[in-house]
Amino acid sequence: MLPLLRSRLQAEILTLVLLGPDQEWSLTGLASRTGASVSSVQREITRAEQAGVVGSRRLGNVRLVKAADSPLTGPLTELLLRSFGPRQVLAEELEGVEGIDRAYLFGSWAARYAGEAGRPPADLDVLVIGAPDRDELDDAAQRAASRLAREVNVTIRSPAWWQEGTDGFHADVTRRPAVPLFSKDGTG
């Protein structure tokens, strides 16, 4: 997907804004979620607004941004959902599940996201660290799979395994790209 867009930052910002069309984002909020500077976010939002895919308004000193009602918004949202959306959709669905300390996308999707060459991923591999209710976790994974039109495979491991694991799976997961979805303590 990245060759269609100017940058990964542009894709991440548009994914956040377009996948939540009724939500308004401050530039500071977008910068915080993407790890970018406010000035970089402002430049990308200005470009997107000029293209007609986002709109903004001022509330005091704060510039609030949301998806625009445009013929471009629907198709672009669909492309972003399929390519960059897994990170956001999975985070949204999993954050409400009690007992999850942290969660990561790993495997082929994370590898492509990190820029490794290869075939487009057909499914999504998620590593959950903690002790969640399995039924609640399965429900969240099913909702995400439905929204993303991709199979979601969840693996659960304990915090002790995450810190001290010595098996082959631990070695593989920790040496390859993993994309943080969220962590309860904010460390990723």
N, C-alpha and C positions, 0 to 999 in steps of 0.2 A: 504494500500500500504506500509506503513512504515515497517512491518515485513520483506519485501523483500529487504529493504535497510538498511544500517548501522545506519543511523540517519536521523532526520528531516533536518538537515543542508545539508547532502549529497543530499537528495531529492530536496531541494530548489535550490541548486547550479546546479544540473543536469537539473532541469526544466528550469532555466534561460538560460543555455547554449544550451541545445538541442532543445528547442522550438523556438529559433532564430538561426538556423544553419549557417547563413551567417554572424552573428554578432560576433565580437571579444570582449571579456571582459577582463579587467584588473583584477588582484586579488583584488585590492583596490575597484574597482567597484562592484565586486561580494560581497565583505565584506560589503560594504555600503548597497546594496540591501537586504542582508540577515540578517544584524545586527550582524554578527559574526566578529571575529578577522581575520586579514589578515593571520596569521599563521594557524588558523583552516581551512580557505578556501584553503590555499596552500596545506595542508595535504590531503584534500578531492580531490583537483584537481590532485595531484600526484597519488592518488589511481585510479582515473578515467582514467588518462592517461595510467597508467600501464595496466588497463583493456581494453584499446583500444577504449573507447567511446568519449574521448576528445583528442585534440591535442593542443600543445602550441608552441609559438615562442617568442623570445626575441626581443624587440625593445628598444635599449638602456638598461636602468635599469628596464624596465617594461616587465613583463611576460604577454603575451596576449593568451587567451584561446578561442577555438571554438570547435564546434562539429566535431568529426572525421568522416571520410568516412569509416564506418565499418558495417558489417552485424548485429552487436548488436545495432547500433544506432537507426534504424527504429523502431524495437519492443519496445525498452526502451523508446523512445520518445512517442510512443503511450500510454504506461502505465503511464508515467508521465503526459501526457496531460489529461488523464481521472481522475487521482487522485490529483495531485498537480497543474495542469495546470489552473484550474479556476481562481485562484488568479492572475496569470500573464496575461492570455488571457483577462479577464475582465478589468484589469488595462490598458492594451494596447488599447482596444476598447473604453473605457470610457474617457481616458485622453484627447482625442481630442474633446470631446463634450463641447462646451462653456456653462457656467452657472452652472457647477458642482463644488461645494466647496470641497466636500469630498464624498467618496463612500466606502461602507463596504459590505462584504459577511456576511450574518447572517443565522440563521436557522440551519437545520440539517447538511449542509456542514461545516459551521463554528464550530458546536459542534464536529463533527468527527475530524476536523483539530485540535481542542483544546484537543483531546484525549478522549472525552466522548464516551462511548459505545453506540452502536445502529446500526440500519440497514444502509447500504450505501445509501446516498441521491440520489434520482432520478432526482431532479431538483436543481436549484441554486437560492437563494433568495438574491437580491441585494438592499441595501438601499442607495439611492442617496440623499444627502443633497445639496440643492441649488434650482435654477430655470432654469433648462435646457430646450432647445427646445425639446418638446416631440417627434416630428418626428425624429429628429437627435438621440435622446436617444434610441428610438425604433429601428432605423436602427443599432446602435451600439450593442444593446442587441441581435438582430437577427444575426448579424455577429458572435458574441461570441457564441451564441447557435449553430450555424452551425459548428463552429470550434470545439466546445466541445462535440457535439452530445448530448446535454442536454438542457432542457427547462430553460430559464432564466426569472425569475419573478422580475421586477423592481418596487420598491416602492419609491416615491419621497416625501420628506418632506422639510420644510423650515429650515433655520438655527435657527430661533427662536424656532421652535418645538424641534430641537435637543438640544438646551440649556435649554429650560424651559418646555418641554412637560410634561403633567400630565396624559395623557390617558393610557389605558392598553397596547397598542402597544408600546408606549415609554418605559413603565416599563419593558415589556418583552424583548425588544431589548437591553436595557442598562444593564440588569442583566444577560443576557446570552452571550455566546461567540460571538464576532463579529471580523471579520478579515479585517483590513484596506486594501483597494485597493490603495488609494492615497488620498492626500489632497492638495489643491492648496497652502496652507500655510505651508505644510510640517509637520504638527502636528499629522497626522494620524487619 
